[in-house]
Amino acid sequence: MPNAGFTTDPRMLEALIELVQEQNPSAYPDRQRCAMVADTKQAMDLCGITAVAERTGVELCPFEHAEFDMYKIDRPISFNEFPVPRPVLEADCYIGLPKMKVHVHTTFTGAMKLQFGNLPNYDWMVRAIATTSIRRSSI
């Protein structure tokens, strides 16, 4: 539920869609994935996102059915490459709508965790962290 602190508030999403629609884009799909490893479409239905899509004419695109491409970063950081959903790479514009909430590890998350919904699953991140740790310990 939007007030529980996990999902995008449908009122915020609808307001953003209305602002985007004023620019007359050719398309403006709502692309996301449930970060709780659940069925995204079902989560959209429960949280009111599907109702917003129906009212505004937005196409829903759950990411669990999207293909991902690896994106490489040349700087030495924790993740030198990470998966990006192909619909994000192909979009002319990508707008992230962060959830205003707190988190157990910080006072305020802002957009810090926003991109977790773009990852294919948490297994990828666990493997990437393990690989990074092994590389750092062998230096």
Secondary structure, 3 states (H helix, E strand, C coil): CHHHCCCCCHHHHHHHHHHHHCCCCCCCCEEECCCCCCCHHHHHHHHCHHHHHHHHCCCEEEHHHCCEEEEECCCCCCCCEEEEEHHHHHCCCCCCCCCCCCECCECCCCCCCHHHHHCCCHHHHHHHHHHHHHHHHCC
